[in-house]
């Protein structure tokens, strides 16, 4: 999902608090506290403010980050 797809879906709803689920099973919920950005490394628990890895290779996908 992209940030614009998310925005379209949110704009179709009434103005409500945003709550995030910890996982797809719904084991824990927390209110959205902050929105940021960073480079996401798929398959890793890793977020960075830079677009390259330790060897200098371009890595990661520049993404919106939602913080609980």
PQR file of N, CA, C, O and H, with PARSE charges and radii, in Angstrom:
ATOM      1  N   UNK A   1       0.846  -1.176   0.000 -0.4000 1.5000
ATOM      2  CA  UNK A   1       0.000   0.000   0.000 -0.0000 2.0000
ATOM      3  C   UNK A   1       0.890   1.237   0.000  0.5500 1.7000
ATOM      4  O   UNK A   1       1.909   1.279   0.689 -0.5500 1.4000
ATOM      5  N   UNK A   2       0.502   2.231  -0.769 -0.4000 1.5000
ATOM      6  CA  UNK A   2       1.261   3.482  -0.809 -0.0000 2.0000
ATOM      7  C   UNK A   2       0.612   4.518   0.113  0.5500 1.7000
ATOM      8  O   UNK A   2      -0.513   4.330   0.576 -0.5500 1.4000
ATOM      9  H   UNK A   2      -0.326   2.196  -1.329  0.4000 1.0000
ATOM     10  N   UNK A   3       1.326   5.603   0.369 -0.4000 1.5000
ATOM     11  CA  UNK A   3       0.794   6.664   1.223 -0.0000 2.0000
ATOM     12  C   UNK A   3      -0.467   7.284   0.608  0.5500 1.7000
ATOM     13  O   UNK A   3      -1.383   7.659   1.339 -0.5500 1.4000
ATOM     14  H   UNK A   3       2.240   5.756  -0.007  0.4000 1.0000
ATOM     15  N   UNK A   4      -0.525   7.393  -0.706 -0.4000 1.5000
ATOM     16  CA  UNK A   4      -1.708   7.972  -1.353 -0.0000 2.0000
ATOM     17  C   UNK A   4      -2.903   7.023  -1.269  0.5500 1.7000
ATOM     18  O   UNK A   4      -4.033   7.471  -1.078 -0.5500 1.4000
ATOM     19  H   UNK A   4       0.219   7.088  -1.300  0.4000 1.0000
ATOM     20  N   UNK A   5      -2.668   5.721  -1.410 -0.4000 1.5000
ATOM     21  CA  UNK A   5      -3.753   4.751  -1.252 -0.0000 2.0000
ATOM     22  C   UNK A   5      -4.302   4.810   0.177  0.5500 1.7000
ATOM     23  O   UNK A   5      -5.517   4.788   0.375 -0.5500 1.4000
ATOM     24  H   UNK A   5      -1.750   5.357  -1.566  0.4000 1.0000
ATOM     25  N   UNK A   6      -3.420   4.885   1.164 -0.4000 1.5000
ATOM     26  CA  UNK A   6      -3.840   5.003   2.555 -0.0000 2.0000
ATOM     27  C   UNK A   6      -4.637   6.285   2.771  0.5500 1.7000
ATOM     28  O   UNK A   6      -5.690   6.262   3.409 -0.5500 1.4000
ATOM     29  H   UNK A   6      -2.434   4.903   1.003  0.4000 1.0000
ATOM     30  N   UNK A   7      -4.147   7.392   2.249 -0.4000 1.5000
ATOM     31  CA  UNK A   7      -4.834   8.678   2.411 -0.0000 2.0000
ATOM     32  C   UNK A   7      -6.237   8.626   1.820  0.5500 1.7000
ATOM     33  O   UNK A   7      -7.181   9.120   2.437 -0.5500 1.4000
ATOM     34  H   UNK A   7      -3.292   7.411   1.730  0.4000 1.0000
ATOM     35  N   UNK A   8      -6.391   8.034   0.630 -0.4000 1.5000
ATOM     36  CA  UNK A   8      -7.719   7.927   0.007 -0.0000 2.0000
ATOM     37  C   UNK A   8      -8.676   7.147   0.902  0.5500 1.7000
ATOM     38  O   UNK A   8      -9.822   7.552   1.095 -0.5500 1.4000
ATOM     39  H   UNK A   8      -5.624   7.633   0.129  0.4000 1.0000
ATOM     40  N   UNK A   9      -8.205   6.034   1.446 -0.4000 1.5000
ATOM     41  CA  UNK A   9      -9.065   5.224   2.314 -0.0000 2.0000
ATOM     42  C   UNK A   9      -9.414   5.973   3.591  0.5500 1.7000
ATOM     43  O   UNK A   9     -10.558   5.917   4.042 -0.5500 1.4000
ATOM     44  H   UNK A   9      -7.274   5.705   1.290  0.4000 1.0000
ATOM     45  N   UNK A  10      -8.453   6.673   4.180 -0.4000 1.5000
ATOM     46  CA  UNK A  10      -8.717   7.418   5.408 -0.0000 2.0000
ATOM     47  C   UNK A  10      -9.677   8.571   5.167  0.5500 1.7000
ATOM     48  O   UNK A  10     -10.518   8.862   6.018 -0.5500 1.4000
ATOM     49  H   UNK A  10      -7.524   6.719   3.814  0.4000 1.0000
ATOM     50  N   UNK A  11      -9.565   9.231   4.020 -0.4000 1.5000
ATOM     51  CA  UNK A  11     -10.438  10.363   3.719 -0.0000 2.0000
ATOM     52  C   UNK A  11     -11.882   9.935   3.467  0.5500 1.7000
ATOM     53  O   UNK A  11     -12.789  10.763   3.549 -0.5500 1.4000
ATOM     54  H   UNK A  11      -8.881   8.995   3.329  0.4000 1.0000
ATOM     55  N   UNK A  12     -12.109   8.673   3.164 -0.4000 1.5000
ATOM     56  CA  UNK A  12     -13.472   8.161   2.981 -0.0000 2.0000
ATOM     57  C   UNK A  12     -14.159   7.893   4.313  0.5500 1.7000
ATOM     58  O   UNK A  12     -15.372   7.690   4.351 -0.5500 1.4000
ATOM     59  H   UNK A  12     -11.372   8.000   3.098  0.4000 1.0000
ATOM     60  N   UNK A  13     -13.404   7.890   5.402 -0.4000 1.5000
ATOM     61  CA  UNK A  13     -13.943   7.604   6.737 -0.0000 2.0000
ATOM     62  C   UNK A  13     -14.178   8.901   7.495  0.5500 1.7000
ATOM     63  O   UNK A  13     -13.616   9.937   7.140 -0.5500 1.4000
ATOM     64  H   UNK A  13     -12.418   8.054   5.371  0.4000 1.0000
ATOM     65  N   UNK A  14     -15.013   8.853   8.548 -0.4000 1.5000
ATOM     66  CA  UNK A  14     -15.139  10.040   9.409 -0.0000 2.0000
ATOM     67  C   UNK A  14     -13.806  10.321  10.099  0.5500 1.7000
ATOM     68  O   UNK A  14     -12.914   9.473  10.088 -0.5500 1.4000
ATOM     69  H   UNK A  14     -15.469   8.011   8.837  0.4000 1.0000
ATOM     70  N   UNK A  15     -13.664  11.491  10.693 -0.4000 1.5000
ATOM     71  CA  UNK A  15     -12.440  11.863  11.408 -0.0000 2.0000
ATOM     72  C   UNK A  15     -12.390  11.096  12.729  0.5500 1.7000
ATOM     73  O   UNK A  15     -13.082  11.451  13.683 -0.5500 1.4000
ATOM     74  H   UNK A  15     -14.389  12.181  10.701  0.4000 1.0000
ATOM     75  N   UNK A  16     -11.583  10.062  12.780 -0.4000 1.5000
ATOM     76  CA  UNK A  16     -11.507   9.151  13.928 -0.0000 2.0000
ATOM     77  C   UNK A  16     -10.064   9.031  14.411  0.5500 1.7000
ATOM     78  O   UNK A  16      -9.140   9.303  13.644 -0.5500 1.4000
ATOM     79  H   UNK A  16     -11.021   9.774  12.005  0.4000 1.0000
ATOM     80  N   UNK A  17      -9.847   8.628  15.673 -0.4000 1.5000
ATOM     81  CA  UNK A  17      -8.498   8.322  16.121 -0.0000 2.0000
ATOM     82  C   UNK A  17      -7.944   7.143  15.306  0.5500 1.7000
ATOM     83  O   UNK A  17      -8.706   6.278  14.874 -0.5500 1.4000
ATOM     84  H   UNK A  17     -10.597   8.406  16.297  0.4000 1.0000
ATOM     85  N   UNK A  18      -6.636   7.108  15.099 -0.4000 1.5000
ATOM     86  CA  UNK A  18      -5.992   6.019  14.360 -0.0000 2.0000
ATOM     87  C   UNK A  18      -5.325   5.091  15.376  0.5500 1.7000
ATOM     88  O   UNK A  18      -4.523   5.528  16.201 -0.5500 1.4000
ATOM     89  H   UNK A  18      -6.017   7.811  15.450  0.4000 1.0000
ATOM     90  N   UNK A  19      -5.671   3.807  15.302 -0.4000 1.5000
ATOM     91  CA  UNK A  19      -5.139   2.792  16.197 -0.0000 2.0000
ATOM     92  C   UNK A  19      -4.444   1.746  15.337  0.5500 1.7000
ATOM     93  O   UNK A  19      -4.969   1.336  14.302 -0.5500 1.4000
ATOM     94  H   UNK A  19      -6.323   3.453  14.632  0.4000 1.0000
ATOM     95  N   UNK A  20      -3.260   1.314  15.771 -0.4000 1.5000
ATOM     96  CA  UNK A  20      -2.467   0.345  15.014 -0.0000 2.0000
ATOM     97  C   UNK A  20      -2.491  -1.013  15.707  0.5500 1.7000
ATOM     98  O   UNK A  20      -2.462  -1.096  16.935 -0.5500 1.4000
ATOM     99  H   UNK A  20      -2.834   1.647  16.612  0.4000 1.0000
ATOM    100  N   UNK A  21      -2.543  -2.073  14.906 -0.4000 1.5000
ATOM    101  CA  UNK A  21      -2.465  -3.435  15.415 -0.0000 2.0000
ATOM    102  C   UNK A  21      -1.012  -3.899  15.382  0.5500 1.7000
ATOM    103  O   UNK A  21      -0.283  -3.598  14.437 -0.5500 1.4000
ATOM    104  H   UNK A  21      -2.566  -2.005  13.908  0.4000 1.0000
ATOM    105  N   UNK A  22      -0.594  -4.622  16.403 -0.4000 1.5000
ATOM    106  CA  UNK A  22       0.772  -5.153  16.456 -0.0000 2.0000
ATOM    107  C   UNK A  22       1.014  -6.173  15.343  0.5500 1.7000
ATOM    108  O   UNK A  22       2.089  -6.202  14.743 -0.5500 1.4000
ATOM    109  H   UNK A  22      -1.186  -4.866  17.171  0.4000 1.0000
ATOM    110  N   UNK A  23       0.009  -7.011  15.072 -0.4000 1.5000
ATOM    111  CA  UNK A  23       0.165  -8.055  14.054 -0.0000 2.0000
ATOM    112  C   UNK A  23      -1.184  -8.362  13.418  0.5500 1.7000
ATOM    113  O   UNK A  23      -2.214  -7.822  13.821 -0.5500 1.4000
ATOM    114  H   UNK A  23      -0.864  -6.988  15.560  0.4000 1.0000
ATOM    115  N   UNK A  24      -1.159  -9.239  12.415 -0.4000 1.5000
ATOM    116  CA  UNK A  24      -2.386  -9.551  11.679 -0.0000 2.0000
ATOM    117  C   UNK A  24      -3.408 -10.314  12.514  0.5500 1.7000
ATOM    118  O   UNK A  24      -4.579 -10.366  12.139 -0.5500 1.4000
ATOM    119  H   UNK A  24      -0.322  -9.677  12.088  0.4000 1.0000
ATOM    120  N   UNK A  25      -2.999 -10.907  13.637 -0.4000 1.5000
ATOM    121  CA  UNK A  25      -3.937 -11.599  14.514 -0.0000 2.0000
ATOM    122  C   UNK A  25      -4.650 -10.645  15.472  0.5500 1.7000
ATOM    123  O   UNK A  25      -5.607 -11.046  16.135 -0.5500 1.4000
ATOM    124  H   UNK A  25      -2.047 -10.864  13.942  0.4000 1.0000
ATOM    125  N   UNK A  26      -4.202  -9.391  15.557 -0.4000 1.5000
ATOM    126  CA  UNK A  26      -4.824  -8.431  16.449 -0.0000 2.0000
ATOM    127  C   UNK A  26      -4.513  -8.674  17.913  0.5500 1.7000
ATOM    128  O   UNK A  26      -5.388  -8.537  18.768 -0.5500 1.4000
ATOM    129  H   UNK A  26      -3.425  -9.066  15.018  0.4000 1.0000
ATOM    130  N   UNK A  27      -3.267  -9.036  18.208 -0.4000 1.5000
ATOM    131  CA  UNK A  27      -2.880  -9.353  19.579 -0.0000 2.0000
ATOM    132  C   UNK A  27      -2.673  -8.131  20.462  0.5500 1.7000
ATOM    133  O   UNK A  27      -2.758  -8.247  21.685 -0.5500 1.4000
ATOM    134  H   UNK A  27      -2.556  -9.147  17.514  0.4000 1.0000
ATOM    135  N   UNK A  28      -2.410  -6.989  19.895 -0.4000 1.5000
ATOM    136  CA  UNK A  28      -2.162  -5.791  20.690 -0.0000 2.0000
ATOM    137  C   UNK A  28      -2.476  -4.571  19.832  0.5500 1.7000
ATOM    138  O   UNK A  28      -2.157  -4.547  18.643 -0.5500 1.4000
ATOM    139  H   UNK A  28      -2.341  -6.895  18.902  0.4000 1.0000
ATOM    140  N   UNK A  29      -3.091  -3.573  20.422 -0.4000 1.5000
ATOM    141  CA  UNK A  29      -3.433  -2.353  19.704 -0.0000 2.0000
ATOM    142  C   UNK A  29      -2.860  -1.150  20.434  0.5500 1.7000
ATOM    143  O   UNK A  29      -2.839  -1.114  21.665 -0.5500 1.4000
ATOM    144  H   UNK A  29      -3.350  -3.593  21.387  0.4000 1.0000
ATOM    145  N   UNK A  30      -2.394  -0.160  19.671 -0.4000 1.5000
ATOM    146  CA  UNK A  30      -1.875   1.083  20.234 -0.0000 2.0000
ATOM    147  C   UNK A  30      -2.286   2.239  19.331  0.5500 1.7000
ATOM    148  O   UNK A  30      -2.394   2.082  18.114 -0.5500 1.4000
ATOM    149  H   UNK A  30      -2.411  -0.189  18.672  0.4000 1.0000
ATOM    150  N   UNK A  31      -2.518   3.412  19.945 -0.4000 1.5000
ATOM    151  CA  UNK A  31      -2.834   4.579  19.112 -0.0000 2.0000
ATOM    152  C   UNK A  31      -1.619   5.024  18.309  0.5500 1.7000
ATOM    153  O   UNK A  31      -0.482   4.903  18.765 -0.5500 1.4000
ATOM    154  H   UNK A  31      -2.430   3.539  20.933  0.4000 1.0000
ATOM    155  N   UNK A  32      -1.865   5.533  17.126 -0.4000 1.5000
ATOM    156  CA  UNK A  32      -0.804   6.097  16.299 -0.0000 2.0000
ATOM    157  C   UNK A  32      -0.276   7.346  16.992  0.5500 1.7000
ATOM    158  O   UNK A  32      -1.052   8.240  17.330 -0.5500 1.4000
ATOM    159  H   UNK A  32      -2.789   5.631  16.755  0.4000 1.0000
ATOM    160  N   UNK A  33       1.030   7.417  17.205 -0.4000 1.5000
ATOM    161  CA  UNK A  33       1.623   8.539  17.928 -0.0000 2.0000
ATOM    162  C   UNK A  33       2.362   9.505  17.021  0.5500 1.7000
ATOM    163  O   UNK A  33       2.395  10.708  17.281 -0.5500 1.4000
ATOM    164  H   UNK A  33       1.661   6.691  16.930  0.4000 1.0000
ATOM    165  N   UNK A  34       2.958   8.981  15.951 -0.4000 1.5000
ATOM    166  CA  UNK A  34       3.804   9.835  15.119 -0.0000 2.0000
ATOM    167  C   UNK A  34       3.902   9.260  13.712  0.5500 1.7000
ATOM    168  O   UNK A  34       3.810   8.048  13.519 -0.5500 1.4000
ATOM    169  H   UNK A  34       2.931   8.004  15.739  0.4000 1.0000
ATOM    170  N   UNK A  35       4.086  10.126  12.747 -0.4000 1.5000
ATOM    171  CA  UNK A  35       4.312   9.726  11.358 -0.0000 2.0000
ATOM    172  C   UNK A  35       5.687  10.236  10.957  0.5500 1.7000
ATOM    173  O   UNK A  35       6.018  11.396  11.200 -0.5500 1.4000
ATOM    174  H   UNK A  35       4.161  11.110  12.904  0.4000 1.0000
ATOM    175  N   UNK A  36       6.475   9.384  10.353 -0.4000 1.5000
ATOM    176  CA  UNK A  36       7.813   9.779   9.921 -0.0000 2.0000
ATOM    177  C   UNK A  36       8.150   9.146   8.586  0.5500 1.7000
ATOM    178  O   UNK A  36       7.272   8.678   7.861 -0.5500 1.4000
ATOM    179  H   UNK A  36       6.206   8.442  10.155  0.4000 1.0000
ATOM    180  N   UNK A  37       9.422   9.139   8.279 -0.4000 1.5000
ATOM    181  CA  UNK A  37       9.880   8.508   7.042 -0.0000 2.0000
ATOM    182  C   UNK A  37      11.249   7.894   7.289  0.5500 1.7000
ATOM    183  O   UNK A  37      11.947   8.253   8.238 -0.5500 1.4000
ATOM    184  H   UNK A  37      10.135   9.519   8.868  0.4000 1.0000
ATOM    185  N   UNK A  38      11.617   6.969   6.424 -0.4000 1.5000
ATOM    186  CA  UNK A  38      12.905   6.308   6.536 -0.0000 2.0000
ATOM    187  C   UNK A  38      13.047   5.268   5.450  0.5500 1.7000
ATOM    188  O   UNK A  38      12.147   5.085   4.630 -0.5500 1.4000
ATOM    189  H   UNK A  38      11.050   6.677   5.654  0.4000 1.0000
ATOM    190  N   UNK A  39      14.168   4.591   5.445 -0.4000 1.5000
ATOM    191  CA  UNK A  39      14.436   3.536   4.469 -0.0000 2.0000
ATOM    192  C   UNK A  39      14.156   2.197   5.121  0.5500 1.7000
ATOM    193  O   UNK A  39      14.774   1.835   6.122 -0.5500 1.4000
ATOM    194  H   UNK A  39      14.899   4.739   6.111  0.4000 1.0000
ATOM    195  N   UNK A  40      13.213   1.465   4.538 -0.4000 1.5000
ATOM    196  CA  UNK A  40      12.785   0.163   5.040 -0.0000 2.0000
ATOM    197  C   UNK A  40      13.546  -0.929   4.309  0.5500 1.7000
ATOM    198  O   UNK A  40      13.659  -0.905   3.084 -0.5500 1.4000
ATOM    199  H   UNK A  40      12.711   1.759   3.725  0.4000 1.0000
ATOM    200  N   UNK A  41      14.063  -1.876   5.058 -0.4000 1.5000
ATOM    201  CA  UNK A  41      14.798  -3.008   4.506 -0.0000 2.0000
ATOM    202  C   UNK A  41      13.938  -4.250   4.673  0.5500 1.7000
ATOM    203  O   UNK A  41      13.861  -4.807   5.769 -0.5500 1.4000
ATOM    204  H   UNK A  41      13.972  -1.895   6.053  0.4000 1.0000
ATOM    205  N   UNK A  42      13.286  -4.694   3.597 -0.4000 1.5000
ATOM    206  CA  UNK A  42      12.345  -5.813   3.625 -0.0000 2.0000
ATOM    207  C   UNK A  42      13.004  -7.060   4.204  0.5500 1.7000
ATOM    208  O   UNK A  42      14.156  -7.375   3.906 -0.5500 1.4000
ATOM    209  H   UNK A  42      13.348  -4.242   2.707  0.4000 1.0000
ATOM    210  N   UNK A  43      12.241  -7.758   5.037 -0.4000 1.5000
ATOM    211  CA  UNK A  43      12.734  -8.986   5.636 -0.0000 2.0000
ATOM    212  C   UNK A  43      13.624  -8.747   6.835  0.5500 1.7000
ATOM    213  O   UNK A  43      14.121  -9.705   7.427 -0.5500 1.4000
ATOM    214  H   UNK A  43      11.304  -7.503   5.278  0.4000 1.0000
ATOM    215  N   UNK A  44      13.836  -7.523   7.202 -0.4000 1.5000
ATOM    216  CA  UNK A  44      14.707  -7.175   8.315 -0.0000 2.0000
ATOM    217  C   UNK A  44      13.947  -6.306   9.304  0.5500 1.7000
ATOM    218  O   UNK A  44      13.002  -5.612   8.929 -0.5500 1.4000
ATOM    219  H   UNK A  44      13.432  -6.745   6.720  0.4000 1.0000
ATOM    220  N   UNK A  45      14.345  -6.343  10.523 -0.4000 1.5000
ATOM    221  CA  UNK A  45      13.825  -5.395  11.512 -0.0000 2.0000
ATOM    222  C   UNK A  45      14.823  -4.255  11.515  0.5500 1.7000
ATOM    223  O   UNK A  45      15.656  -4.145  12.415 -0.5500 1.4000
ATOM    224  H   UNK A  45      15.112  -6.908  10.828  0.4000 1.0000
ATOM    225  N   UNK A  46      14.734  -3.416  10.510 -0.4000 1.5000
ATOM    226  CA  UNK A  46      15.741  -2.388  10.309 -0.0000 2.0000
ATOM    227  C   UNK A  46      15.123  -1.189   9.618  0.5500 1.7000
ATOM    228  O   UNK A  46      14.434  -1.331   8.608 -0.5500 1.4000
ATOM    229  H   UNK A  46      14.058  -3.505   9.779  0.4000 1.0000
ATOM    230  N   UNK A  47      15.368  -0.024  10.156 -0.4000 1.5000
ATOM    231  CA  UNK A  47      14.921   1.215   9.544 -0.0000 2.0000
ATOM    232  C   UNK A  47      16.065   2.193   9.678  0.5500 1.7000
ATOM    233  O   UNK A  47      16.702   2.263  10.729 -0.5500 1.4000
ATOM    234  H   UNK A  47      15.928   0.091  10.977  0.4000 1.0000
ATOM    235  N   UNK A  48      16.335   2.949   8.631 -0.4000 1.5000
ATOM    236  CA  UNK A  48      17.485   3.834   8.629 -0.0000 2.0000
ATOM    237  C   UNK A  48      17.110   5.180   8.026  0.5500 1.7000
ATOM    238  O   UNK A  48      16.104   5.299   7.326 -0.5500 1.4000
ATOM    239  H   UNK A  48      15.818   2.892   7.777  0.4000 1.0000
ATOM    240  N   UNK A  49      17.917   6.177   8.301 -0.4000 1.5000
ATOM    241  CA  UNK A  49      17.722   7.483   7.680 -0.0000 2.0000
ATOM    242  C   UNK A  49      18.640   7.648   6.473  0.5500 1.7000
ATOM    243  O   UNK A  49      18.795   8.756   5.959 -0.5500 1.4000
ATOM    244  H   UNK A  49      18.734   6.080   8.869  0.4000 1.0000
ATOM    245  N   UNK A  50      19.244   6.562   6.020 -0.4000 1.5000
ATOM    246  CA  UNK A  50      20.117   6.617   4.843 -0.0000 2.0000
ATOM    247  C   UNK A  50      19.723   5.521   3.858  0.5500 1.7000
ATOM    248  O   UNK A  50      19.110   4.522   4.235 -0.5500 1.4000
ATOM    249  H   UNK A  50      19.118   5.662   6.437  0.4000 1.0000
ATOM    250  N   UNK A  51      20.080   5.720   2.599 -0.4000 1.5000
ATOM    251  CA  UNK A  51      19.639   4.801   1.552 -0.0000 2.0000
ATOM    252  C   UNK A  51      20.720   3.812   1.130  0.5500 1.7000
ATOM    253  O   UNK A  51      20.571   3.163   0.095 -0.5500 1.4000
ATOM    254  H   UNK A  51      20.578   6.532   2.293  0.4000 1.0000
ATOM    255  N   UNK A  52      21.781   3.677   1.878 -0.4000 1.5000
ATOM    256  CA  UNK A  52      22.833   2.742   1.508 -0.0000 2.0000
ATOM    257  C   UNK A  52      23.190   1.865   2.702  0.5500 1.7000
ATOM    258  O   UNK A  52      22.963   2.234   3.855 -0.5500 1.4000
ATOM    259  H   UNK A  52      21.902   4.204   2.719  0.4000 1.0000
ATOM    260  N   UNK A  53      23.746   0.707   2.408 -0.4000 1.5000
ATOM    261  CA  UNK A  53      24.149  -0.208   3.469 -0.0000 2.0000
ATOM    262  C   UNK A  53      25.612   0.024   3.832  0.5500 1.7000
ATOM    263  O   UNK A  53      26.249   0.944   3.319 -0.5500 1.4000
ATOM    264  H   UNK A  53      23.930   0.407   1.472  0.4000 1.0000
ATOM    265  N   UNK A  54      26.133  -0.808   4.710 -0.4000 1.5000
ATOM    266  CA  UNK A  54      27.505  -0.630   5.211 -0.0000 2.0000
ATOM    267  C   UNK A  54      28.558  -0.697   4.106  0.5500 1.7000
ATOM    268  O   UNK A  54      29.616  -0.078   4.217 -0.5500 1.4000
ATOM    269  H   UNK A  54      25.615  -1.555   5.127  0.4000 1.0000
ATOM    270  N   UNK A  55      28.270  -1.447   3.040 -0.4000 1.5000
ATOM    271  CA  UNK A  55      29.222  -1.570   1.931 -0.0000 2.0000
ATOM    272  C   UNK A  55      29.057  -0.457   0.903  0.5500 1.7000
ATOM    273  O   UNK A  55      29.781  -0.429  -0.092 -0.5500 1.4000
ATOM    274  H   UNK A  55      27.411  -1.950   2.949  0.4000 1.0000
ATOM    275  N   UNK A  56      28.123   0.452   1.124 -0.4000 1.5000
ATOM    276  CA  UNK A  56      27.918   1.552   0.196 -0.0000 2.0000
ATOM    277  C   UNK A  56      26.947   1.261  -0.924  0.5500 1.7000
ATOM    278  O   UNK A  56      26.782   2.087  -1.821 -0.5500 1.4000
ATOM    279  H   UNK A  56      27.535   0.429   1.932  0.4000 1.0000
ATOM    280  N   UNK A  57      26.294   0.097  -0.896 -0.4000 1.5000
ATOM    281  CA  UNK A  57      25.311  -0.245  -1.923 -0.0000 2.0000
ATOM    282  C   UNK A  57      23.970   0.406  -1.597  0.5500 1.7000
ATOM    283  O   UNK A  57      23.588   0.521  -0.432 -0.5500 1.4000
ATOM    284  H   UNK A  57      26.428  -0.574  -0.167  0.4000 1.0000
ATOM    285  N   UNK A  58      23.266   0.827  -2.638 -0.4000 1.5000
ATOM    286  CA  UNK A  58      21.928   1.361  -2.434 -0.0000 2.0000
ATOM    287  C   UNK A  58      21.041   0.234  -1.931  0.5500 1.7000
ATOM    288  O   UNK A  58      21.045  -0.869  -2.478 -0.5500 1.4000
ATOM    289  H   UNK A  58      23.576   0.733  -3.584  0.4000 1.0000
ATOM    290  N   UNK A  59      20.287   0.524  -0.891 -0.4000 1.5000
ATOM    291  CA  UNK A  59      19.416  -0.495  -0.295 -0.0000 2.0000
ATOM    292  C   UNK A  59      18.239   0.190   0.361  0.5500 1.7000
ATOM    293  O   UNK A  59      18.271   1.394   0.618 -0.5500 1.4000
ATOM    294  H   UNK A  59      20.284   1.420  -0.447  0.4000 1.0000
ATOM    295  N   UNK A  60      17.226  -0.561   0.625 -0.4000 1.5000
ATOM    296  CA  UNK A  60      16.070  -0.026   1.323 -0.0000 2.0000
ATOM    297  C   UNK A  60      15.115   0.695   0.396  0.5500 1.7000
ATOM    298  O   UNK A  60      15.476   1.120  -0.702 -0.5500 1.4000
ATOM    299  H   UNK A  60      17.199  -1.538   0.416  0.4000 1.0000
ATOM    300  N   UNK A  61      13.878   0.820   0.873 -0.4000 1.5000
ATOM    301  CA  UNK A  61      12.817   1.501   0.143 -0.0000 2.0000
ATOM    302  C   UNK A  61      12.399   2.694   0.980  0.5500 1.7000
ATOM    303  O   UNK A  61      12.019   2.533   2.140 -0.5500 1.4000
ATOM    304  H   UNK A  61      13.586   0.475   1.765  0.4000 1.0000
ATOM    305  N   UNK A  62      12.462   3.881   0.416 -0.4000 1.5000
ATOM    306  CA  UNK A  62      12.059   5.082   1.123 -0.0000 2.0000
ATOM    307  C   UNK A  62      10.572   4.982   1.405  0.5500 1.7000
ATOM    308  O   UNK A  62       9.779   4.832   0.476 -0.5500 1.4000
ATOM    309  H   UNK A  62      12.771   4.013  -0.526  0.4000 1.0000
ATOM    310  N   UNK A  63      10.178   5.063   2.665 -0.4000 1.5000
ATOM    311  CA  UNK A  63       8.814   4.735   3.073 -0.0000 2.0000
ATOM    312  C   UNK A  63       8.299   5.693   4.145  0.5500 1.7000
ATOM    313  O   UNK A  63       9.067   6.354   4.844 -0.5500 1.4000
ATOM    314  H   UNK A  63      10.823   5.185   3.420  0.4000 1.0000
ATOM    315  N   UNK A  64       6.968   5.741   4.248 -0.4000 1.5000
ATOM    316  CA  UNK A  64       6.299   6.397   5.368 -0.0000 2.0000
ATOM    317  C   UNK A  64       6.347   5.413   6.530  0.5500 1.7000
ATOM    318  O   UNK A  64       6.141   4.215   6.336 -0.5500 1.4000
ATOM    319  H   UNK A  64       6.344   5.204   3.681  0.4000 1.0000
ATOM    320  N   UNK A  65       6.616   5.906   7.733 -0.4000 1.5000
ATOM    321  CA  UNK A  65       6.683   5.074   8.929 -0.0000 2.0000
ATOM    322  C   UNK A  65       5.640   5.573   9.917  0.5500 1.7000
ATOM    323  O   UNK A  65       5.601   6.759  10.245 -0.5500 1.4000
ATOM    324  H   UNK A  65       6.783   6.879   7.890  0.4000 1.0000
ATOM    325  N   UNK A  66       4.797   4.663  10.390 -0.4000 1.5000
ATOM    326  CA  UNK A  66       3.783   4.986  11.391 -0.0000 2.0000
ATOM    327  C   UNK A  66       4.257   4.428  12.728  0.5500 1.7000
ATOM    328  O   UNK A  66       4.492   3.228  12.868 -0.5500 1.4000
ATOM    329  H   UNK A  66       4.830   3.700  10.125  0.4000 1.0000
ATOM    330  N   UNK A  67       4.390   5.311  13.698 -0.4000 1.5000
ATOM    331  CA  UNK A  67       4.918   4.921  15.017 -0.0000 2.0000
ATOM    332  C   UNK A  67       3.802   4.843  16.047  0.5500 1.7000
ATOM    333  O   UNK A  67       3.015   5.780  16.180 -0.5500 1.4000
ATOM    334  H   UNK A  67       4.199   6.286  13.585  0.4000 1.0000
ATOM    335  N   UNK A  68       3.726   3.719  16.787 -0.4000 1.5000
ATOM    336  CA  UNK A  68       2.722   3.616  17.858 -0.0000 2.0000
ATOM    337  C   UNK A  68       3.169   4.409  19.086  0.5500 1.7000
ATOM    338  O   UNK A  68       2.458   4.445  20.090 -0.5500 1.4000
ATOM    339  H   UNK A  68       4.366   2.958  16.679  0.4000 1.0000
TER
END
